[in-house]
Amino acid sequence: MSESGVAWPGGEGAPVSAAAARSLAASLQALAEPARLRILSIVASNDPRPTTVTELVDAVGLSQATVSHHLKHLLQAGFVSAERAGNWNLYRANADAYADVVQRLSPDR
């Protein structure tokens, strides 16, 4: 049985609740875009230093508007946090949010 008591293929336990399924699906949806995974990876690799949108634009080769759009999704899902510093938004990865998704998908071994 998994630590959370939720059944996944190859494991045992109770089916995931409707609310838990919605929550997990929202998190997975935020990660299901390759550009978002790349952005999250870049932000995480800069830890503990924050990352600016300009750095991300240069690194991923997407427009500022597109990077900001992806960051909005990552912010809403809790995978990154943002703080204002003058005219800049500084982004940091939230390792706990990512670890939570991994834990919810991993059967207890």
N, C-alpha and C positions, 0 to 999 in steps of 0.2 A: 504494500500500500504506500502511496506517496505520502510525504510529510504533511501535505495539506489534506490528505484523505480523498483526493480527486482521482478518478480513474482515467488512465490514458492507455492507448494500445500497449500491450505487454505488461501492464500493471494491473492493480486491482484497487477498488475503492468505490466511492459514490460518484455518480455523474456530476459534472460541473453544473453549478446553478445558473439560471438565466442571467442574473446580475453579474456573476463572475465571468460568464462567457462574453457578455457585452464589454466588460472592462478589459479583459484579455484581448479580445478582438480589436478594440480601439488601440491598444498598445502595439499589437502586431501590425495593424494597418499603418501606424506611423513609421514603423520600421520596414515596411514592405516595399519601399521605394529605394532603388539603388543609390540615388543621389543623397537621400537622407542618411543612409548607412554610412556613406563616405564622409558626409559632413560631421556626423556624430563621431566617427573614427578620428577625424582630424582634430576636432575639439578635444576629445579625450586624450589624444597623443600630446597635446600642448599642456596638459595638466601638470602643475598647478597654475600655470599662466593662462589667463583668459584669451579667447580668440575673437577677433573682430570679423565683421562681414567682409571687409576688404580682403583680409587674409584668405577667407573661404572662397571668395570670388576668384582670386588668383590661383588657389589650389585646385578647384574643381572645374574651372573654365566655364562657369555658368554666369548669367547676368546677375546683377545685384538684386533685382526684383525676384528672380527665381530662387536664389539662395535665401532671401528673406522669407519667401513663401514656405520653403522647406523648414526653415528655423521656426516659423510660426507653428507648424505641425509638431515639431520636436518639443517646443515649449509647452504646447497644450497637453502633450502626452507625458510631460515631466522628465524627458530624457536630457534636456538642457535647462539651465537657468540663465537669466540675463540680468545684468546690472547696468545702470546708466553711468557714464563717466563723461561729462561734458556733452559733446555731440555724438559720442560713440555708445553703442551697445556692446557690452563685453559678455561673451558666452562661455559657460563652463558646463562640462558634462556632469550628469547626475548618475554616478555609478550604481547607486542604490536602486534607481528605477530600472536600469538595465538588468541588474542582478535579480530583481523581483520577477521580471518576465521570465528569465531563464529558470528560476526556481519553480515558477508556476507550471512550466512545461516539462520539467525534469522529474521522472519518477524517483522515489527514494530508492537508493541502491544499497 
